[in-house]
Amino acid sequence: MRLVPFSKPLGIPFIHRPIQGRERVCARRRKQIMTDNRTYTPLLRWKRGEQVALSQLSEVAKENITPLLMLGAEQFKDRKATVKIEAMSAANAFCADVANLWGDREFMLHAPDLQAEDGKRHPLLDIGDAALEAGLLLVPTVRLSDPDDYQIAAVQVSSEGHGGLALRIDLEEMTSADEWADSVTPANTDLIIDFGDSVGMAGALGATLGDAFLNLHKGDEWRSVTVAGASMPDDFSGVPAGLHKIARQELAVWRSLRARRTP
């Protein structure tokens, strides 16, 4: 577990220089968004099914959702020209799809699998430029274990007129936050505590988990705190055909934490 040693903290201030034009629009929209502290953040792989699901949400539902899009290298490709559309770079194609499906609402992006070719800049920087050009409000997201060049690119994007930075950690990293939190500016960072498929284990901690959140390092200083987890089984082997219900363990954890009035 480590953070890249930056000349500036990881959670670099959102506005660190005068902003003009489209950047001013992004800053104003960010201020409006953050007045609501009950936002749902689904973690979505950038695949066809998830894209269709986003497109089918009502406008009212979208107002209370900030998706975290997980973009893999296989979904980041240049788009060839056709009779109806012009050729587009991978970054422009991705941002065009986001604009078409999500509009100009805020979204988070985690894409550590993207790699820069030798001698070229990181693809995340291209996405950042394309998002600004399209008027999109992008929040780059990092894990403590992400590649150094990706973390550096994410910090740069976050400082260039976008919506700050999001930090995605697990339960172990949450409980050791005092070891790395000095490299982060909480006021400009959305903290995502992702239990992954261990959400059942986290829920089994009961009151101990609530105590951990009540004592979250710099708890009230984070711009937002999100709890994430997955109840979907790794595979469906042994599950008979038919309609089945899956217990939403992550929802139970969230409700218990809300009852404790955690950050």
N, C-alpha and C positions, 0 to 999 in steps of 0.2 A: 504493500500500500504506500503510495507516494503521490506527491504533486510535483509537476515540473517547476523548477525554480524560476519564476518570472521576475522581470525587473519591476513589475507591478503585481499586486495581489491577483489571484485567480478570478475573484469576483470583481473585476475592474468596474469602476463606476459607470453607469449607463450613459450619462451625459458628461463627458470630460472635456468638451470643447464646444464653442458656439455651433448651433445646428440651424440649418436653413432648409427651405424647400420641403422635399418629401420626408426628410428626417424629422422636421418639426411636426409633421402629421403623425409620424410613428410615435413620437414622444407624447403628443397629446392623447393619442388613442391608448397608449400604455397607462397613462394616468387614469383614464376612465375605466379601463379594465380592472385595475387593482382596487377599485372601490368595492368589489364583490369578493368576499373571502370564502365563498362556498362554491368553488368551481370544480367541475369534474374533469379529470385528466386521464383519458384512456390511453394506454400504450399500444400503438398500432404499427405492425409491420407494413411497409409501403408496398402492399400487394393488391391485386385486383379486388378481392373480396372486401378488404378494408376500405379501399377507395370507393367502392359502390356504397358501402354502409355510410360513409361520410356524406356522400351526395344525397342520400335519402333522408337525412335529418331535416327536421323542420327548422325554419329560421328562428323560431322561439327557442328550440332546444339548443341550437348552436350558440346562443348568447351566453350560456352557462357552461360551455365546454372549451377547454384548451387542450387539444390533442398533443401527445408526444409521438411524433412520427419516427420510426426506426428504419432508416434507409440503408440498404445493403448495396454492395458493389454491383450485384446482379441486376438491381433495379435502376442503376445510374448509368445510362447509356445515351450516346448521341442519337438523335432522331433523324432518320433519313427523310429526304423530301419525297412527297407524293404528289398526285395530281391536285390535291386539295390544300396541302400544307407545305410550308417551306422547311428546309433542313434546320435543325436546332441543335445547339450544344446540349450536353447532358444537363448542365446546370439550368439553362433556360427552359428545357423541356420539363424538368422537375418542377420548377416554379410555376410554369404555365399550368401544369396539372393541378398543383395546389390552389392556384388562383381560381381555376375552373370549379374545383370541388369544394373549396373552403372559403373562397372570397379573400378579403383582406384582413380577416380576423387573426388574432395571435395564434401561433402554433410553435411548439418546441420541436427540435430536430436533433436526433442522436445518430451519427453516421461515422463511427470510428473505423469501419471497414474500408472507407474510401482512402486511397493512398495516392500520394503525389508521384508522378513520373519523375525520373532523374532530371534534375535541373529545372523542374517546373514547380509552380506554386501549388499549394494544397487545394484540392477540389472544393473544400468547404468554403474557401475564400471566393471562389467563382459563384457558389450558391448564394453567398451573402450579397455579392454585387447584383446578381440577377434578382434576388428578392427585393432589394431596395429599388431597383429599376421598375419592378412590377408593383411596388407599393405594398409589399407583404411585410408583416411584423414577425420576424423570425427570432426565436430564442434558442441559440445553440446550447446543446446539452453535453455534459462530459461525465465520465466516471473517473475515479481516482486512478484506475488501472489503464485508462486509455493511452494509446501511443502519444509520445511527447509532441510530435508534430501536429497531431490532431488537436490536442489541448491548446497548443499555441495558436493555431488557426481559429479555434472556437473563441478564445479570448479576444483576438483581433476583430472577428466578426461582431462580437458583443459590444465592442467599443465604437463601432462605426454606424451608429444611428439605429441599431436594432434594440430589442427589448431586454438587454442584460443577458444573464447567463443562468442556466439551470445545472444543478449538480445532483447526480443520481448515485445514491449510496445504498449499501445493504445494512442489515441489522448490526453486524459486527463493526462496520465503519461508523455507524451512528453512535455506538457506545464508546468509541475511541476518538470521538470528534475533537477532544482537547489536544490530540496529537497533530492534527492537520488543519484545524479551523482557522489558525492565524494566517493561512495563505489565501483565505477567502474573505470577500467583503459581503457579509450576510445581507445587508440592506439592498444589495443589487443582485441577489442570488435567490432563485427558487430552489428550495431543497426538496428532492424527491427521495423518500425512503422506500426502496423497492424490496419487498420481501420475496419477490419471485414466487417460485412454487413451494417456498418454505413458509407461506403465510399461515398454514395450519399450526406449524411449530411456534410461530410468533403468537398466534392467538392463544395457544395453550399456556403461555406465560401469565395470562390473566392480569391481575393487578400489577404484577411486576413490569409488564410492558407499559401500562399506563404511567407508572412511576418514572420509567425511563424517558417517556415523552415529556412528562411534567418537568423533568430535570434536563431536558435537551440542551446541549451546549449552545449558548447564545440564542435560546429558544425564541424569544420575542423579537430578535433582531433580523431574522430571516424575512425576506420579502414575502415568501409564502412557504408553507410546509405541506407536502402531498404524501399520502400513504398509498402504496401500490402493492398489488399481489395478484397471483393467478390461482384459481381453483380448478382449472381445466387439467385433467390427467395427462401425463406424458403421451399415452397412447390408449387405444380403446380395445386392446386385446382382452378377451374374456367378457366383454360387454355385449350382451345379445342385441340383435337388431330391434329397433323401436325407439320410442320417445322416452328420454330419461331426464330427470332433474338432477342438477349438480348443486350442492350446497355452496352458497357464495360466502366462503370463509373470509375473503378480503372485506366484504361488506360488513360482516359481523365485527371484525377488528376495527374498522373505521367507526362504526356506531359506538363501540365501547370507548374508543378514544375521545369521540365527541362528547360522550357523557361525562368524561373526566375533565372537560374543558381544557384540553391540551392545546399547545400553540397551533 
